[in-house]
Amino acid sequence: MNTGDQIVALDGQRVNRDSFLARLAEKRPGDVINLTLFRDDDLRTFTIKLGKSVMDDYKIVSVRQPTPEQTRQYRAWLGVAGS
């Protein structure tokens, strides 16, 4: 999925946020779903095999001497322009 995609159906049935989450909660890893969405003005359907849910916690911490790439990624994550 891309930013701005609008999910409109799950397995051929129209969904909103709540019904999508409820129907998705009924699924199990390995199940195959058909997800229909609008991307810009194009209606697209994707067949997706569900994987295992990963509940990892992540933490962003400062480093004493970040590399230029670390600095770029950190600034991009913050939404700060420039290098």
Stockholm file with secondary structure:
# STOCKHOLM 1.0

chainA/1-83         MNTGDQIVALDGQRVNRDSFLARLAEKRPGDVINLTLFRDDDLRTFTIKLGKSVMDDYKIVSVRQPTPEQTRQYRAWLGVAGS
#=GR chainA/1-83 SS CCTTCEEEEETTEECCHHHHHHHHHTCCTTCEEEEEEEETTEEEEEEEECCCCCCCCCCCCCCSSCCHHHHHHHHHHHTCCCC
#=GC SS_cons        CCTTCEEEEETTEECCHHHHHHHHHTCCTTCEEEEEEEETTEEEEEEEECCCCCCCCCCCCCCSSCCHHHHHHHHHHHTCCCC
//
